[in-house]
Amino acid sequence: MYHYDPGTALEELSEEAVLPHPVHVRDMIVRSRLTPDQALELNRKFQDYLHAFGEAQNVVRPILEELAAAERK
């Protein structure tokens, strides 16, 4: 489980195309020993990730709804 292990999250991303949930990425950032500059830069990148993750959820939602409706028939 990748929740707090960036190495495992990276491995799962490569193997299964699974994106880590933003909450877990945020926790990884918080638990890391970063300089203030590193933390600021990673936070900026995280904001981009958070936006992209939300957009991906919006794109996949109607697809999954249609598939779920087709299975109920």
Distance bins in CASP14 RR format, pairs under 12 A and 6 or more apart:
PFRMAT RR
TARGET T0000
AUTHOR 0000-0000-0000
RMODE 2
METHOD distances of the structure
MODEL  1
1 7 0 0 0 0 0 1 0 0 0 0 0
1 8 1 0 0 1 0 0 0 0 0 0 0
1 9 0 0 0 0 1 0 0 0 0 0 0
1 11 0 0 0 0 0 1 0 0 0 0 0
1 12 0 0 0 0 1 0 0 0 0 0 0
1 18 0 0 0 0 0 1 0 0 0 0 0
1 20 0 0 0 0 0 1 0 0 0 0 0
1 21 0 0 0 0 0 1 0 0 0 0 0
1 24 0 0 0 0 1 0 0 0 0 0 0
2 8 1 0 1 0 0 0 0 0 0 0 0
2 9 1 1 0 0 0 0 0 0 0 0 0
2 10 0 0 0 0 1 0 0 0 0 0 0
2 11 1 0 0 1 0 0 0 0 0 0 0
2 12 1 0 1 0 0 0 0 0 0 0 0
2 13 0 0 0 0 1 0 0 0 0 0 0
2 14 0 0 0 0 0 1 0 0 0 0 0
2 15 0 0 0 0 0 1 0 0 0 0 0
2 16 0 0 0 0 0 1 0 0 0 0 0
2 18 0 0 0 0 1 0 0 0 0 0 0
2 19 0 0 0 0 0 1 0 0 0 0 0
2 20 1 0 1 0 0 0 0 0 0 0 0
2 21 0 0 0 0 1 0 0 0 0 0 0
2 23 0 0 0 0 0 1 0 0 0 0 0
2 24 1 0 0 1 0 0 0 0 0 0 0
2 25 0 0 0 0 1 0 0 0 0 0 0
2 27 0 0 0 0 0 1 0 0 0 0 0
2 28 0 0 0 0 1 0 0 0 0 0 0
3 9 0 0 0 0 1 0 0 0 0 0 0
3 12 0 0 0 0 0 1 0 0 0 0 0
3 20 0 0 0 0 1 0 0 0 0 0 0
3 21 0 0 0 0 1 0 0 0 0 0 0
3 23 0 0 0 0 1 0 0 0 0 0 0
3 24 1 0 1 0 0 0 0 0 0 0 0
3 25 0 0 0 0 1 0 0 0 0 0 0
3 26 0 0 0 0 0 1 0 0 0 0 0
3 27 1 0 0 1 0 0 0 0 0 0 0
3 28 0 0 0 0 1 0 0 0 0 0 0
3 31 0 0 0 0 0 1 0 0 0 0 0
4 20 0 0 0 0 0 1 0 0 0 0 0
4 21 0 0 0 0 0 1 0 0 0 0 0
4 23 0 0 0 0 0 1 0 0 0 0 0
4 24 1 0 0 1 0 0 0 0 0 0 0
4 25 0 0 0 0 0 1 0 0 0 0 0
4 26 0 0 0 0 0 1 0 0 0 0 0
4 27 1 0 0 1 0 0 0 0 0 0 0
4 28 1 0 0 1 0 0 0 0 0 0 0
4 29 0 0 0 0 0 1 0 0 0 0 0
4 30 0 0 0 0 1 0 0 0 0 0 0
4 31 1 0 0 1 0 0 0 0 0 0 0
4 32 0 0 0 0 0 1 0 0 0 0 0
5 11 0 0 0 0 1 0 0 0 0 0 0
5 12 0 0 0 0 1 0 0 0 0 0 0
5 20 0 0 0 0 1 0 0 0 0 0 0
5 24 0 0 0 0 1 0 0 0 0 0 0
5 25 0 0 0 0 0 1 0 0 0 0 0
5 27 0 0 0 0 0 1 0 0 0 0 0
5 28 1 0 0 1 0 0 0 0 0 0 0
5 31 0 0 0 0 1 0 0 0 0 0 0
5 32 0 0 0 0 0 1 0 0 0 0 0
6 12 0 0 0 0 0 1 0 0 0 0 0
6 13 0 0 0 0 0 1 0 0 0 0 0
6 20 0 0 0 0 1 0 0 0 0 0 0
6 24 0 0 0 0 1 0 0 0 0 0 0
6 25 0 0 0 0 1 0 0 0 0 0 0
6 27 0 0 0 0 0 1 0 0 0 0 0
6 28 1 0 1 0 0 0 0 0 0 0 0
6 29 0 0 0 0 1 0 0 0 0 0 0
6 31 0 0 0 0 1 0 0 0 0 0 0
6 32 0 0 0 0 1 0 0 0 0 0 0
6 42 0 0 0 0 0 1 0 0 0 0 0
7 13 0 0 0 0 1 0 0 0 0 0 0
7 14 0 0 0 0 0 1 0 0 0 0 0
7 15 0 0 0 0 0 1 0 0 0 0 0
7 20 0 0 0 0 0 1 0 0 0 0 0
7 28 0 0 0 0 1 0 0 0 0 0 0
7 32 0 0 0 0 0 1 0 0 0 0 0
8 14 0 0 0 0 0 1 0 0 0 0 0
8 15 0 0 0 0 0 1 0 0 0 0 0
8 16 0 0 0 0 0 1 0 0 0 0 0
8 18 0 0 0 0 0 1 0 0 0 0 0
8 20 0 0 0 0 1 0 0 0 0 0 0
8 24 0 0 0 0 0 1 0 0 0 0 0
8 28 0 0 0 0 0 1 0 0 0 0 0
9 15 0 0 0 0 0 1 0 0 0 0 0
9 16 0 0 0 0 0 1 0 0 0 0 0
9 18 0 0 0 0 1 0 0 0 0 0 0
9 19 0 0 0 0 1 0 0 0 0 0 0
9 20 1 0 1 0 0 0 0 0 0 0 0
9 21 0 0 0 0 1 0 0 0 0 0 0
9 22 0 0 0 0 0 1 0 0 0 0 0
9 24 1 0 0 1 0 0 0 0 0 0 0
9 25 1 0 0 1 0 0 0 0 0 0 0
9 27 0 0 0 0 0 1 0 0 0 0 0
9 28 1 0 0 1 0 0 0 0 0 0 0
9 29 0 0 0 0 0 1 0 0 0 0 0
9 49 0 0 0 0 0 1 0 0 0 0 0
10 16 0 0 0 0 0 1 0 0 0 0 0
10 18 0 0 0 0 0 1 0 0 0 0 0
10 19 0 0 0 0 0 1 0 0 0 0 0
10 20 0 0 0 0 1 0 0 0 0 0 0
10 25 0 0 0 0 0 1 0 0 0 0 0
10 28 0 0 0 0 0 1 0 0 0 0 0
11 17 0 0 0 0 0 1 0 0 0 0 0
11 18 0 0 0 0 1 0 0 0 0 0 0
11 20 0 0 0 0 0 1 0 0 0 0 0
12 18 1 0 1 0 0 0 0 0 0 0 0
12 19 0 0 0 0 1 0 0 0 0 0 0
12 20 1 0 0 1 0 0 0 0 0 0 0
12 21 0 0 0 0 0 1 0 0 0 0 0
12 24 0 0 0 0 0 1 0 0 0 0 0
13 19 1 0 0 1 0 0 0 0 0 0 0
13 20 1 0 0 1 0 0 0 0 0 0 0
13 25 0 0 0 0 0 1 0 0 0 0 0
13 49 0 0 0 0 0 1 0 0 0 0 0
17 56 0 0 0 0 0 1 0 0 0 0 0
18 24 0 0 0 0 0 1 0 0 0 0 0
18 53 0 0 0 0 0 1 0 0 0 0 0
18 56 0 0 0 0 0 1 0 0 0 0 0
19 25 0 0 0 0 1 0 0 0 0 0 0
19 49 0 0 0 0 1 0 0 0 0 0 0
19 50 0 0 0 0 0 1 0 0 0 0 0
19 52 0 0 0 0 1 0 0 0 0 0 0
19 53 1 0 0 1 0 0 0 0 0 0 0
19 54 0 0 0 0 0 1 0 0 0 0 0
19 55 0 0 0 0 0 1 0 0 0 0 0
19 56 1 0 0 1 0 0 0 0 0 0 0
19 57 0 0 0 0 1 0 0 0 0 0 0
19 60 0 0 0 0 0 1 0 0 0 0 0
20 26 0 0 0 0 1 0 0 0 0 0 0
20 27 0 0 0 0 1 0 0 0 0 0 0
20 28 1 0 0 1 0 0 0 0 0 0 0
20 29 0 0 0 0 0 1 0 0 0 0 0
20 46 0 0 0 0 0 1 0 0 0 0 0
20 49 0 0 0 0 1 0 0 0 0 0 0
20 50 0 0 0 0 0 1 0 0 0 0 0
20 53 0 0 0 0 1 0 0 0 0 0 0
21 27 0 0 0 0 1 0 0 0 0 0 0
21 28 0 0 0 0 0 1 0 0 0 0 0
21 49 0 0 0 0 0 1 0 0 0 0 0
21 50 0 0 0 0 0 1 0 0 0 0 0
21 53 1 0 0 1 0 0 0 0 0 0 0
21 54 0 0 0 0 0 1 0 0 0 0 0
21 56 0 0 0 0 0 1 0 0 0 0 0
21 57 0 0 0 0 0 1 0 0 0 0 0
22 28 0 0 0 0 0 1 0 0 0 0 0
22 29 0 0 0 0 0 1 0 0 0 0 0
22 45 0 0 0 0 0 1 0 0 0 0 0
22 46 1 0 0 1 0 0 0 0 0 0 0
22 47 0 0 0 0 1 0 0 0 0 0 0
22 48 0 0 0 0 0 1 0 0 0 0 0
22 49 1 0 0 1 0 0 0 0 0 0 0
22 50 1 0 1 0 0 0 0 0 0 0 0
22 51 0 0 0 0 1 0 0 0 0 0 0
22 52 0 0 0 0 1 0 0 0 0 0 0
22 53 1 0 1 0 0 0 0 0 0 0 0
22 54 0 0 0 0 1 0 0 0 0 0 0
22 56 0 0 0 0 0 1 0 0 0 0 0
22 57 0 0 0 0 0 1 0 0 0 0 0
23 29 0 0 0 0 0 1 0 0 0 0 0
23 30 0 0 0 0 0 1 0 0 0 0 0
23 46 0 0 0 0 0 1 0 0 0 0 0
23 49 0 0 0 0 0 1 0 0 0 0 0
23 50 0 0 0 0 1 0 0 0 0 0 0
23 53 0 0 0 0 0 1 0 0 0 0 0
24 30 0 0 0 0 0 1 0 0 0 0 0
24 31 0 0 0 0 0 1 0 0 0 0 0
24 46 0 0 0 0 0 1 0 0 0 0 0
24 49 0 0 0 0 0 1 0 0 0 0 0
24 50 0 0 0 0 0 1 0 0 0 0 0
24 53 0 0 0 0 0 1 0 0 0 0 0
25 31 0 0 0 0 0 1 0 0 0 0 0
25 32 0 0 0 0 0 1 0 0 0 0 0
25 42 0 0 0 0 1 0 0 0 0 0 0
25 43 0 0 0 0 0 1 0 0 0 0 0
25 45 0 0 0 0 1 0 0 0 0 0 0
25 46 1 0 0 1 0 0 0 0 0 0 0
25 47 0 0 0 0 0 1 0 0 0 0 0
25 48 0 0 0 0 0 1 0 0 0 0 0
25 49 1 0 0 1 0 0 0 0 0 0 0
25 50 0 0 0 0 1 0 0 0 0 0 0
25 52 0 0 0 0 0 1 0 0 0 0 0
25 53 0 0 0 0 1 0 0 0 0 0 0
26 32 0 0 0 0 0 1 0 0 0 0 0
26 39 0 0 0 0 0 1 0 0 0 0 0
26 42 0 0 0 0 1 0 0 0 0 0 0
26 43 0 0 0 0 1 0 0 0 0 0 0
26 45 0 0 0 0 0 1 0 0 0 0 0
26 46 1 0 0 1 0 0 0 0 0 0 0
26 47 0 0 0 0 0 1 0 0 0 0 0
26 49 0 0 0 0 1 0 0 0 0 0 0
26 50 0 0 0 0 1 0 0 0 0 0 0
26 53 0 0 0 0 0 1 0 0 0 0 0
27 46 0 0 0 0 0 1 0 0 0 0 0
28 34 0 0 0 0 0 1 0 0 0 0 0
28 39 0 0 0 0 0 1 0 0 0 0 0
28 42 0 0 0 0 1 0 0 0 0 0 0
28 46 0 0 0 0 1 0 0 0 0 0 0
28 49 0 0 0 0 0 1 0 0 0 0 0
29 38 0 0 0 0 1 0 0 0 0 0 0
29 39 1 0 0 1 0 0 0 0 0 0 0
29 40 0 0 0 0 0 1 0 0 0 0 0
29 41 0 0 0 0 0 1 0 0 0 0 0
29 42 1 0 1 0 0 0 0 0 0 0 0
29 43 1 0 0 1 0 0 0 0 0 0 0
29 44 0 0 0 0 0 1 0 0 0 0 0
29 45 0 0 0 0 1 0 0 0 0 0 0
29 46 1 0 0 1 0 0 0 0 0 0 0
29 47 0 0 0 0 0 1 0 0 0 0 0
29 49 0 0 0 0 0 1 0 0 0 0 0
29 50 0 0 0 0 0 1 0 0 0 0 0
30 39 0 0 0 0 1 0 0 0 0 0 0
30 42 0 0 0 0 0 1 0 0 0 0 0
30 43 0 0 0 0 0 1 0 0 0 0 0
30 46 0 0 0 0 0 1 0 0 0 0 0
31 39 0 0 0 0 0 1 0 0 0 0 0
31 42 0 0 0 0 0 1 0 0 0 0 0
32 38 0 0 0 0 1 0 0 0 0 0 0
32 39 1 0 0 1 0 0 0 0 0 0 0
32 42 1 0 0 1 0 0 0 0 0 0 0
32 43 0 0 0 0 0 1 0 0 0 0 0
32 46 0 0 0 0 0 1 0 0 0 0 0
33 39 0 0 0 0 1 0 0 0 0 0 0
34 40 0 0 0 0 1 0 0 0 0 0 0
34 41 0 0 0 0 1 0 0 0 0 0 0
34 42 1 0 0 1 0 0 0 0 0 0 0
34 43 0 0 0 0 1 0 0 0 0 0 0
34 46 0 0 0 0 0 1 0 0 0 0 0
35 41 0 0 0 0 1 0 0 0 0 0 0
35 42 0 0 0 0 0 1 0 0 0 0 0
36 42 0 0 0 0 0 1 0 0 0 0 0
36 43 0 0 0 0 0 1 0 0 0 0 0
37 43 0 0 0 0 0 1 0 0 0 0 0
37 44 0 0 0 0 0 1 0 0 0 0 0
38 44 0 0 0 0 0 1 0 0 0 0 0
38 45 0 0 0 0 0 1 0 0 0 0 0
39 45 0 0 0 0 0 1 0 0 0 0 0
39 46 0 0 0 0 1 0 0 0 0 0 0
40 46 0 0 0 0 0 1 0 0 0 0 0
40 47 0 0 0 0 0 1 0 0 0 0 0
41 47 0 0 0 0 0 1 0 0 0 0 0
41 48 0 0 0 0 0 1 0 0 0 0 0
42 48 0 0 0 0 0 1 0 0 0 0 0
42 49 0 0 0 0 1 0 0 0 0 0 0
43 49 0 0 0 0 0 1 0 0 0 0 0
43 50 0 0 0 0 0 1 0 0 0 0 0
44 50 0 0 0 0 0 1 0 0 0 0 0
44 51 0 0 0 0 0 1 0 0 0 0 0
45 51 0 0 0 0 0 1 0 0 0 0 0
45 52 0 0 0 0 0 1 0 0 0 0 0
46 52 0 0 0 0 0 1 0 0 0 0 0
46 53 0 0 0 0 0 1 0 0 0 0 0
47 53 0 0 0 0 0 1 0 0 0 0 0
47 54 0 0 0 0 0 1 0 0 0 0 0
48 54 0 0 0 0 0 1 0 0 0 0 0
48 55 0 0 0 0 0 1 0 0 0 0 0
49 55 0 0 0 0 0 1 0 0 0 0 0
49 56 0 0 0 0 0 1 0 0 0 0 0
50 56 0 0 0 0 0 1 0 0 0 0 0
50 57 0 0 0 0 0 1 0 0 0 0 0
51 57 0 0 0 0 0 1 0 0 0 0 0
51 58 0 0 0 0 0 1 0 0 0 0 0
52 58 0 0 0 0 0 1 0 0 0 0 0
52 59 0 0 0 0 0 1 0 0 0 0 0
53 59 0 0 0 0 0 1 0 0 0 0 0
53 60 0 0 0 0 0 1 0 0 0 0 0
54 60 0 0 0 0 1 0 0 0 0 0 0
54 61 0 0 0 0 1 0 0 0 0 0 0
55 61 0 0 0 0 0 1 0 0 0 0 0
56 63 0 0 0 0 0 1 0 0 0 0 0
56 64 0 0 0 0 0 1 0 0 0 0 0
57 63 0 0 0 0 0 1 0 0 0 0 0
57 64 0 0 0 0 1 0 0 0 0 0 0
58 64 0 0 0 0 0 1 0 0 0 0 0
58 65 0 0 0 0 0 1 0 0 0 0 0
59 65 0 0 0 0 0 1 0 0 0 0 0
60 66 0 0 0 0 0 1 0 0 0 0 0
60 67 0 0 0 0 0 1 0 0 0 0 0
60 68 0 0 0 0 0 1 0 0 0 0 0
61 67 0 0 0 0 0 1 0 0 0 0 0
61 68 0 0 0 0 0 1 0 0 0 0 0
62 68 0 0 0 0 0 1 0 0 0 0 0
62 69 0 0 0 0 0 1 0 0 0 0 0
63 69 0 0 0 0 0 1 0 0 0 0 0
63 70 0 0 0 0 0 1 0 0 0 0 0
64 70 0 0 0 0 0 1 0 0 0 0 0
64 71 0 0 0 0 0 1 0 0 0 0 0
65 71 0 0 0 0 0 1 0 0 0 0 0
65 72 0 0 0 0 0 1 0 0 0 0 0
66 72 0 0 0 0 0 1 0 0 0 0 0
66 73 0 0 0 0 0 1 0 0 0 0 0
67 73 0 0 0 0 0 1 0 0 0 0 0
END
